[in-house]
Amino acid sequence: MAKYPFSEEAKKLVEREGLSIEELAYDPLLSKARRMAKERLERAVSRSSFYQPDLLDPASEIYSLIIARIIVEGSKDEMLRNLLAEYESKRFMHLSKEESDENLLRIASDLNVKMELKEEFRVWILDYIRLSKRLKDSKWRAVNRRIEGGYVLLSRDEARRLLAEAVRERILSKIDVPELPSPFLEILKGLKIPRKAVKRGKKGLLPCVESLLDSIMRGENLPHVARFALASHLLAAGWSTEEVLDVFRHSPDFKEKVARYQIEQIAKKGYRPPSCRKMTSWGLCPGECRVRKVAKAD
């Protein structure tokens, strides 16, 4: 339970205790959980390393995640929500490296993922399609996978990767939260969310580019083709590499050195923005945008 506070065991503990939001905020016995929730959120927004779970105190681990999620939900800040989801997803990948196959299957069940193990791991195709949609590499496309009896075959690491996406999905799911109590507001106010003001307006941008810009500014983690499309369109519209870099700072997995190199390469090599047809084939067209004059740059 301490390593995976979203497990079925953790859920049963929370239901059994039935604590109110006021008790979570003020009960002295939960002060450690509140400190851990604060650390969880601070590490998420700073994109820093993962802390090791306290295996001797699973209750504090469980309630720290609940408190962190309550604070995120009460903030109504989509960027903060995406940062926490990215952090918990990667933390799961880190903690599950040495997990037994049996435990991985148990975790899959807890996350409502239909997974089994025969000679290889396999996941129900509908779960596979849902969980792999954010993954960038072409190997994740269903047409490139072995499928038997409605199940997609996976290596152990691929199974873990899909479960990490299920963790992200769980963190991103909405929960009902009343007004945040004062202790939770104090934690929220202390978070230094890495936001940069974007000085440029959207004037002159295509609707598909506006949509991508809105998504990344909310802290959503765009797939590779969407990042390329956004960067190349903004550069073509006259944005500087620094202005484009500031946009990408809102991505929950932002790494400045990598992002700067990729943006500078697009600018240096003069890559033209993908055409309307290409944007449509990539699933990045928002629909009937009524834009007739688009650059044909396949």
C-alpha positions as CSV (number, residue, x, y, z in Angstrom):
1,M,0.0,0.0,0.0
2,A,2.8,2.4,0.8
3,K,4.4,2.0,-2.7
4,Y,1.1,2.2,-4.5
5,P,-1.4,4.3,-2.6
6,F,-4.0,3.9,-5.4
7,S,-4.3,0.1,-4.8
8,E,-7.5,-1.7,-3.8
9,E,-6.1,-2.2,-0.3
10,A,-5.6,1.5,0.0
11,K,-9.1,2.2,-1.2
12,K,-10.6,-0.1,1.4
13,L,-8.6,1.6,4.2
14,V,-9.8,5.0,3.1
15,E,-13.4,3.8,2.9
16,R,-13.1,2.1,6.3
17,E,-11.8,5.3,8.0
18,G,-14.2,7.6,6.3
19,L,-12.3,10.8,7.1
20,S,-13.8,14.1,6.2
21,I,-11.8,16.9,4.4
22,E,-11.8,18.8,7.7
23,E,-10.2,15.9,9.5
24,L,-7.6,15.5,6.7
25,A,-6.8,19.1,7.1
26,Y,-6.7,19.5,10.9
27,D,-6.3,16.1,12.6
28,P,-2.9,16.2,14.5
29,L,-2.5,12.5,13.7
30,L,-2.4,13.3,10.0
31,S,0.3,16.0,10.2
32,K,2.8,13.6,8.7
33,A,0.5,12.9,5.8
34,R,0.1,16.6,5.2
35,R,3.8,17.1,5.2
36,M,4.2,14.3,2.7
37,A,1.5,15.7,0.5
38,K,3.3,19.0,0.4
39,E,6.6,17.3,-0.5
40,R,4.8,15.3,-3.2
41,L,3.4,18.4,-4.8
42,E,6.7,20.3,-4.5
43,R,8.6,17.5,-6.2
44,A,5.9,17.4,-8.9
45,V,6.1,21.1,-9.7
46,S,9.9,21.2,-9.6
47,R,10.1,17.9,-11.7
48,S,12.7,16.6,-9.1
49,S,13.6,13.1,-8.0
50,F,11.2,10.7,-6.3
51,Y,11.2,10.2,-2.6
52,Q,11.2,6.7,-1.2
53,P,7.9,5.5,0.3
54,D,7.7,5.0,4.0
55,L,7.0,1.2,4.0
56,L,6.4,1.3,7.8
57,D,3.7,3.9,7.6
58,P,1.4,3.0,4.6
59,A,-1.5,5.1,6.0
60,S,0.5,8.3,5.8
61,E,1.5,7.4,2.2
62,I,-2.1,6.8,1.2
63,Y,-3.5,9.9,2.8
64,S,-0.6,12.1,1.4
65,L,-1.7,11.2,-2.1
66,I,-5.4,11.8,-1.2
67,I,-4.5,15.2,0.2
68,A,-2.3,16.1,-2.8
69,R,-5.2,15.3,-5.1
70,I,-7.7,17.3,-3.0
71,I,-5.4,20.3,-3.2
72,V,-4.9,19.9,-7.0
73,E,-8.7,19.5,-7.5
74,G,-9.5,22.5,-5.3
75,S,-6.9,24.7,-7.2
76,K,-8.7,24.1,-10.5
77,D,-5.3,24.4,-12.1
78,E,-4.9,22.1,-15.0
79,M,-1.2,22.6,-15.2
80,L,-0.8,21.5,-11.6
81,R,-3.0,18.5,-12.2
82,N,-0.9,17.4,-15.2
83,L,2.4,17.9,-13.2
84,L,1.2,15.7,-10.4
85,A,0.0,13.0,-12.9
86,E,3.3,13.1,-14.7
87,Y,5.2,12.8,-11.4
88,E,3.1,9.9,-10.1
89,S,3.3,8.1,-13.4
90,K,7.1,8.3,-13.5
91,R,7.3,7.4,-9.8
92,F,5.4,4.2,-10.5
93,M,7.9,3.3,-13.2
94,H,10.7,3.9,-10.8
95,L,9.2,1.9,-7.9
96,S,7.9,-1.0,-10.0
97,K,11.3,-2.0,-11.6
98,E,11.8,-5.0,-9.2
99,E,8.1,-5.7,-8.7
100,S,7.0,-9.4,-9.1
101,D,4.9,-10.3,-12.1
102,E,2.1,-11.4,-9.7
103,N,2.1,-7.9,-8.1
104,L,2.0,-6.2,-11.5
105,L,-1.1,-8.2,-12.4
106,R,-2.6,-7.2,-9.0
107,I,-1.8,-3.5,-9.7
108,A,-3.4,-3.8,-13.1
109,S,-6.6,-5.2,-11.6
110,D,-6.6,-2.3,-9.0
111,L,-6.3,0.2,-11.9
112,N,-9.1,-1.5,-13.9
113,V,-6.7,-2.7,-16.6
114,K,-7.5,-6.2,-18.1
115,M,-4.1,-7.8,-18.1
116,E,-2.8,-11.4,-17.9
117,L,0.4,-13.3,-18.1
118,K,1.0,-16.4,-20.1
119,E,4.3,-16.7,-21.9
120,E,4.2,-12.9,-22.2
121,F,2.2,-10.1,-20.7
122,R,-1.0,-9.3,-22.6
123,V,-3.5,-6.6,-22.2
124,W,-7.1,-6.3,-23.6
125,I,-7.0,-4.4,-26.8
126,L,-9.5,-1.7,-25.7
127,D,-7.4,-1.0,-22.6
128,Y,-4.3,-1.0,-24.8
129,I,-5.8,1.6,-27.2
130,R,-6.9,3.8,-24.3
131,L,-3.6,3.7,-22.4
132,S,-1.2,3.9,-25.4
133,K,-2.7,7.0,-27.1
134,R,-0.2,9.3,-25.4
135,L,2.9,7.2,-26.2
136,K,5.0,8.6,-28.9
137,D,7.1,5.8,-30.4
138,S,5.6,4.1,-33.5
139,K,6.0,0.7,-31.8
140,W,2.9,1.5,-29.7
141,R,0.6,1.8,-32.7
142,A,-1.8,-1.1,-32.6
143,V,-1.0,-2.0,-36.3
144,N,2.6,-2.7,-35.2
145,R,1.7,-5.0,-32.4
146,R,1.1,-8.8,-32.1
147,I,-2.6,-9.4,-31.2
148,E,-4.0,-12.8,-30.1
149,G,-7.6,-13.4,-29.2
150,G,-8.3,-9.7,-28.5
151,Y,-5.1,-9.2,-26.4
152,V,-2.0,-7.2,-27.3
153,L,1.2,-9.0,-26.4
154,L,3.7,-7.0,-24.3
155,S,7.2,-7.3,-22.8
156,R,7.4,-6.8,-19.0
157,D,8.7,-3.3,-19.4
158,E,5.9,-2.4,-21.9
159,A,3.3,-3.7,-19.4
160,R,4.8,-1.5,-16.7
161,R,4.7,1.5,-19.1
162,L,1.0,1.0,-19.8
163,L,0.3,0.7,-16.1
164,A,2.2,4.0,-15.6
165,E,-0.3,5.5,-18.0
166,A,-3.1,4.0,-16.0
167,V,-1.7,5.7,-12.9
168,R,-1.6,9.0,-14.9
169,E,-5.3,8.4,-15.9
170,R,-6.2,7.8,-12.3
171,I,-4.6,11.0,-11.1
172,L,-6.2,13.0,-13.9
173,S,-9.7,11.8,-13.0
174,K,-11.9,14.4,-11.4
175,I,-12.9,14.1,-7.7
176,D,-15.6,16.2,-5.9
177,V,-13.9,18.7,-3.6
178,P,-15.6,21.4,-1.5
179,E,-13.8,24.6,-0.6
180,L,-10.2,24.0,0.5
181,P,-9.6,24.3,4.2
182,S,-6.9,26.8,5.3
183,P,-4.0,24.3,5.8
184,F,-4.5,23.1,2.2
185,L,-4.7,26.6,0.8
186,E,-1.4,27.4,2.5
187,I,0.3,24.4,0.8
188,L,-1.2,25.5,-2.5
189,K,0.1,29.1,-2.1
190,G,3.6,27.8,-1.4
191,L,3.9,25.9,-4.6
192,K,6.1,27.5,-7.3
193,I,4.4,26.3,-10.4
194,P,6.8,26.8,-13.4
195,R,4.6,29.2,-15.4
196,K,6.0,31.7,-18.0
197,A,4.0,34.5,-19.4
198,V,3.5,34.2,-23.1
199,K,3.7,37.7,-24.5
200,R,2.7,36.9,-28.0
201,G,-1.0,36.8,-28.8
202,K,-2.7,34.2,-30.9
203,K,-3.4,36.5,-33.8
204,G,-2.6,34.9,-37.1
205,L,-2.3,31.4,-35.8
206,L,-4.3,28.5,-37.4
207,P,-7.1,27.0,-35.2
208,C,-5.1,23.7,-34.9
209,V,-2.1,25.6,-33.7
210,E,-4.2,27.6,-31.2
211,S,-5.6,24.3,-29.9
212,L,-2.1,22.9,-29.4
213,L,-1.0,26.1,-27.7
214,D,-4.0,26.1,-25.4
215,S,-3.3,22.4,-24.5
216,I,0.4,22.9,-23.6
217,M,-0.4,26.1,-21.6
218,R,-2.8,23.9,-19.5
219,G,0.2,21.6,-18.8
220,E,-0.9,18.8,-21.0
221,N,1.9,16.5,-22.3
222,L,1.8,16.7,-26.1
223,P,3.0,13.8,-28.2
224,H,6.1,14.3,-30.3
225,V,4.3,15.1,-33.6
226,A,2.2,17.7,-31.8
227,R,5.3,19.3,-30.3
228,F,7.0,19.5,-33.7
229,A,3.8,20.9,-35.3
230,L,3.5,23.6,-32.6
231,A,7.1,24.6,-32.6
232,S,7.4,24.8,-36.4
233,H,4.2,26.8,-36.8
234,L,5.2,29.3,-34.0
235,L,8.7,29.7,-35.5
236,A,7.2,30.2,-39.0
237,A,4.8,32.8,-37.5
238,G,7.9,34.8,-36.3
239,W,8.2,33.7,-32.7
240,S,11.8,33.6,-31.4
241,T,13.3,30.3,-30.1
242,E,13.2,31.8,-26.6
243,E,9.5,32.6,-26.9
244,V,8.8,29.0,-28.2
245,L,10.9,27.6,-25.4
246,D,8.9,29.5,-22.8
247,V,5.8,27.9,-24.2
248,F,7.3,24.4,-23.8
249,R,8.2,25.2,-20.2
250,H,4.6,24.4,-19.4
251,S,5.0,20.7,-20.4
252,P,5.0,18.5,-17.4
253,D,8.1,16.6,-18.7
254,F,10.0,19.7,-19.7
255,K,13.8,19.4,-19.9
256,E,15.3,22.7,-21.0
257,K,18.5,21.3,-22.7
258,V,16.5,18.8,-24.8
259,A,13.7,21.3,-25.7
260,R,16.1,24.0,-26.6
261,Y,18.1,21.7,-28.8
262,Q,15.0,20.5,-30.6
263,I,13.6,24.0,-31.2
264,E,16.9,25.3,-32.4
265,Q,17.2,22.4,-34.8
266,I,13.8,23.1,-36.3
267,A,14.7,26.8,-36.7
268,K,18.3,26.2,-38.0
269,K,17.3,23.6,-40.5
270,G,14.3,25.6,-41.6
271,Y,11.7,22.8,-41.2
272,R,8.4,24.1,-42.7
273,P,5.2,23.6,-40.7
274,P,3.2,20.4,-41.5
275,S,0.5,21.0,-44.0
276,C,-3.3,20.8,-43.2
277,R,-3.4,17.3,-44.7
278,K,-0.5,16.2,-42.5
279,M,-2.1,17.7,-39.4
280,T,-5.3,15.9,-40.2
281,S,-3.5,12.5,-40.7
282,W,-1.8,13.1,-37.3
283,G,-5.1,13.7,-35.6
284,L,-4.3,17.3,-34.8
285,C,-7.0,19.0,-36.8
286,P,-9.8,20.3,-34.6
287,G,-12.3,19.9,-37.4
288,E,-13.9,22.4,-39.8
289,C,-11.6,25.3,-39.3
290,R,-12.5,26.9,-42.6
291,V,-8.9,27.8,-43.3
292,R,-8.4,27.6,-47.0
293,K,-4.9,28.9,-47.5
294,V,-2.5,26.6,-45.7
295,A,1.2,26.0,-46.5
296,K,1.6,22.7,-48.4
297,A,4.7,21.5,-46.7
298,D,4.6,17.7,-46.5
